[in-house]
């Protein structure tokens, strides 16, 4: 199956999320120049090559909720990875007001375009 040409843009954007911060699928789509393509972000993360170190666990639903069912192996793994970065996860959810990435213009110009 051919890989979607937008996946690389999405992966680069996800890699720009700083340690200790999270972003929503829609936010990543917007920053990657793909407004309205939140589902494509999720799909691209599922197709990340194993040899790429993409911090997929920093991407959440727009409500701050993890995309995986509470208590599932994937949710527990994501929670653990976020907690290692001091992101607080309570009830399968992160408080976006506290932990959401708000990139500055500098970050957007340098990290996302290089």
Buried (B, 14 or more C-beta within 10 A) or exposed (E): EEEBEBBEBBBBBBBBBBEEBBBBBBBBBBBBEBEEBBEBBBBBBEEBEEEEEBBBBBBBBEEBBBBBEEEEEEBBEBBEBBEEBEBEBEEBBBEBEEBBBEBEEEBEEEBBEE
